[in-house]
Structures are given as C-alpha cells and as structure tokens.
Amino acid sequence: MAASVWLGLAAVVFSPGGRLDAAGPGGTVEGHSPFVSVNSGVTNLSASARISYLDVYNSATVNSLGATVSWANLYGDSSVNVHRGSQISWLLLHDRASAAIHGGTISWVKLFDASQAHFRSAADISWVLLNRQAQAHFYGRTFQYSRGILSGVWLDGRSFSLWAVNEADLHAGNISSTMPSGLRLHIVPEPAGAALAAGAAAALWRSGRRRRKCTPRVSG
C-alpha cells in the first residue's frame, strides 16, 4: 500500500519501494514510486526515481534531475524543471502551469489553457501539441518550420527536429506550413566566445595561407 508524507503543506505520496528524504518543504524522491503528488514547496526527483504518475498542484515546483516519469500532470501555477538524463513519456501542462526544459528526452508535451513551456535544450522531443492560449517558447537559432516540423539549433549547439502543431489541427489532418500562433521562437546568437574563437581560427588560416603564397621557391 502506498504511504503519504506531509512536509509543511506538501504531500508526497510514494510506494514502500521509494524513499523520500525530507529537505524542509518538499524533499527528494528516489526509487520506484507508482504515484507521486506534490501540493507545495520544492521537490527534487533524483536520477534513481522511477515514477508512473506525477501530479503537481498549486505553486509547487518539481526538479527532474534525471528521473524517469511515465505521466506528469501539472495544474494551477505549478512548475517543473527538466534536466539532462530525464525521461518523460507524457508531460501535460494545465491552467497556468509552466515547464523549463534544459535537457532530457520527452515523447509528448501537451499544453492546455494558459500554460507555457520553455525549451532551451533536449536530447530528444517528439511532439509538442498546443491548445487554447498555451505557448511554447523555443530558444536557439537557425529555426525552420515546414508542415508541422520545427527544426533548429539549441543553445548548447545541438541540432533538433520535432513536431509542433495545434492539437486540433493534428486531429483534423490540417497540418500546414503556417506556424501556430502559440509557438514563439527566440533567436539567441552564437555565444560570443565561440564566435571569437571561430574568427581567430579563420584569421590564422588566412594568415598562414598568405605566408605560403609569399614564400619564394629555392631551386638547387
């Protein structure tokens, strides 16, 4: 039978196979937990966490630090931060919930109501489906959108390609090259350091090429 632990106003429900280490309001979830519900505070999901159903409410925040989650539902003003190594099958945002994606693999991201998702990097994302006033923000460069597929380069320099459409258009078979109004693209230039390094390398190459051209040949 699943057990409940109340930390301040936060309730975290987990199976006997899982472990929660209290850290003030919220805590850390480790091991296998069929169902986890967070009502407030900050809760961390460790890399060892294996969760079937995750529900987050009110203004609670969850940090996925490499956890594996089958279904994640966020409601109210709750938020989730998804980091490298995380694996989420379904991420569903309701009401005014928000998600910040910094890494990991997510099969489906569905946004409802006035929710928002911010994508800065990911190992792989398959689908982003938008509903109502929901917004999906992508940060990177060299974006292209064609017939429902968004491609580009993340902030860390990795390229990506994924489906990003209005869910109603998907069900109606009406996928076109017109980008959904809730899809927001934020172009972030290549980091100055990388650009300077590339420029310096190009300058050295040109300088060496000129020197080779100017070196007289000496015949014996």
C-alpha positions in Angstrom: 0.0 0.0 0.0 1.3 3.5 -0.8 2.3 5.8 2.0 1.8 9.5 2.4 4.2 12.0 3.9 3.3 15.6 4.6 6.1 18.1 4.6 4.7 21.5 5.6 1.8 21.9 3.2 3.3 19.5 0.7 2.1 15.9 0.4 4.3 13.4 -1.4 2.7 10.0 -1.9 5.1 7.1 -2.7 5.3 3.4 -2.5 7.3 1.5 0.1 9.8 0.8 -2.6 10.5 4.5 -2.9 12.3 6.8 -0.5 11.8 10.5 0.3 14.5 12.4 2.1 13.0 15.5 3.7 14.6 18.8 3.0 12.2 21.3 4.5 9.0 21.7 2.5 9.3 19.3 -0.3 12.2 16.8 -0.4 13.8 14.3 -2.7 12.1 11.3 -4.3 14.2 8.2 -5.0 13.5 4.7 -6.2 10.3 3.3 -7.7 7.1 5.3 -6.9 3.8 4.4 -8.7 2.2 7.7 -7.7 3.7 11.0 -6.5 1.6 14.0 -5.7 3.1 17.4 -4.8 1.0 20.2 -3.5 3.6 22.9 -2.5 7.2 23.6 -1.9 10.1 22.3 -4.0 10.6 18.6 -4.6 13.6 17.0 -6.4 13.3 13.8 -8.4 16.7 12.0 -8.3 18.2 10.1 -11.2 17.1 6.9 -9.5 13.4 7.9 -9.3 11.0 5.8 -11.4 7.5 7.3 -11.3 4.4 6.1 -13.1 2.2 9.1 -12.3 3.3 12.5 -11.2 0.8 15.2 -10.2 1.9 18.7 -9.3 -0.6 21.4 -7.9 -0.9 25.0 -6.7 2.5 26.8 -6.9 4.7 23.7 -6.2 7.9 23.2 -8.1 9.4 19.9 -9.2 13.0 19.5 -10.4 13.6 16.4 -12.5 17.3 15.6 -12.1 17.4 12.6 -14.4 14.2 10.9 -13.3 12.1 8.6 -15.4 8.4 9.5 -15.4 5.6 7.9 -17.4 2.9 10.6 -16.9 3.4 14.1 -15.5 0.4 16.4 -15.0 0.9 20.0 -13.7 -2.0 22.2 -12.6 -2.6 25.7 -11.2 0.6 27.8 -11.1 3.0 24.8 -10.6 6.2 24.4 -12.5 8.7 21.7 -13.5 12.4 22.0 -14.5 13.5 19.1 -16.6 17.3 18.5 -16.7 19.7 16.2 -18.6 19.1 12.5 -18.2 15.4 12.8 -17.5 13.0 10.6 -19.5 9.3 11.6 -19.6 6.7 9.9 -21.8 3.9 12.4 -21.3 4.2 16.0 -20.0 0.8 17.7 -19.7 0.5 21.3 -18.6 -2.8 22.7 -17.5 -4.1 26.0 -16.2 -1.1 28.4 -15.8 1.5 25.7 -15.2 4.9 26.1 -16.7 7.8 23.9 -17.7 11.5 24.7 -18.4 13.2 22.1 -20.5 17.0 22.1 -20.1 17.7 18.5 -21.3 16.4 15.0 -21.3 14.0 13.0 -23.5 10.3 13.8 -23.8 8.0 11.9 -26.1 4.9 14.2 -25.8 4.4 17.7 -24.5 0.8 18.8 -24.4 -0.1 22.4 -23.4 -3.6 23.4 -22.3 -5.3 26.6 -21.1 -2.7 29.4 -20.5 0.2 27.1 -19.7 3.7 27.7 -21.0 6.8 25.6 -21.8 10.3 27.0 -22.4 12.6 24.8 -24.4 16.4 25.5 -24.2 17.9 22.1 -24.9 16.9 18.4 -25.0 18.3 15.1 -26.1 15.1 14.4 -28.0 11.5 15.7 -28.1 9.0 14.1 -30.4 5.8 16.1 -30.2 4.6 19.5 -28.9 0.8 20.0 -29.0 -0.8 23.4 -28.3 -4.3 24.2 -27.2 -6.2 27.4 -26.4 -3.9 30.2 -25.2 -0.9 28.0 -24.4 2.5 29.0 -25.6 5.7 27.0 -26.4 8.9 29.1 -26.3 12.0 27.8 -28.1 15.4 29.4 -27.6 18.2 28.8 -30.1 19.0 29.8 -33.7 18.6 28.8 -37.4 14.9 27.9 -36.8 12.9 26.5 -39.7 9.2 25.5 -39.8 7.7 23.4 -42.5 4.5 21.3 -42.5 4.4 20.9 -38.7 8.0 20.2 -38.2 10.2 22.7 -36.3 14.0 22.3 -36.6 16.9 24.4 -35.4 19.9 24.5 -33.1 19.6 24.6 -29.3 21.6 27.0 -27.1 24.2 24.3 -26.5 24.8 23.9 -30.2 23.0 20.6 -30.7 20.5 20.4 -33.6 16.9 19.3 -33.2 13.8 18.4 -35.2 10.3 17.9 -33.7 6.6 18.1 -34.4 5.0 21.3 -33.1 1.3 21.8 -34.0 -2.1 22.8 -32.7 -3.7 19.7 -31.4 -7.0 20.5 -33.1 -5.1 20.7 -36.5 -3.5 17.4 -35.9 -6.8 15.6 -35.2 -8.4 17.3 -38.3 -5.5 16.4 -40.5 -4.9 20.0 -41.2 -1.1 20.3 -40.8 0.4 23.1 -42.9 3.5 25.3 -43.0 1.7 28.1 -41.1 3.3 28.2 -37.7 0.8 28.0 -34.7 0.3 31.4 -33.0 1.3 29.9 -29.7 4.7 28.9 -31.0 7.3 31.5 -30.1 10.8 31.4 -31.4 13.6 33.3 -29.6 16.7 33.7 -31.7 19.8 33.6 -29.5 23.1 34.4 -31.4 26.0 32.0 -31.2 27.9 32.6 -27.9 30.4 35.5 -28.3 33.3 33.3 -27.2 32.6 30.6 -29.8 32.2 33.3 -32.5 35.5 34.9 -31.5 37.3 31.6 -31.5 36.0 30.8 -34.9 37.0 34.2 -36.2 40.5 33.9 -34.7 40.9 30.5 -36.3 39.8 31.8 -39.7 42.3 34.8 -39.4 45.1 32.4 -38.6 44.3 30.2 -41.6 44.2 33.2 -43.9 47.5 34.5 -42.5 49.2 31.1 -43.0 47.8 30.8 -46.5 49.3 34.3 -47.4 52.7 33.3 -45.9 52.8 30.1 -48.0 52.0 32.1 -51.1 54.7 34.7 -50.4 57.5 32.1 -49.6 59.9 32.1 -52.6 60.9 28.7 -54.1 64.6 27.9 -53.9 65.9 25.6 -56.6 69.0 23.5 -56.1 
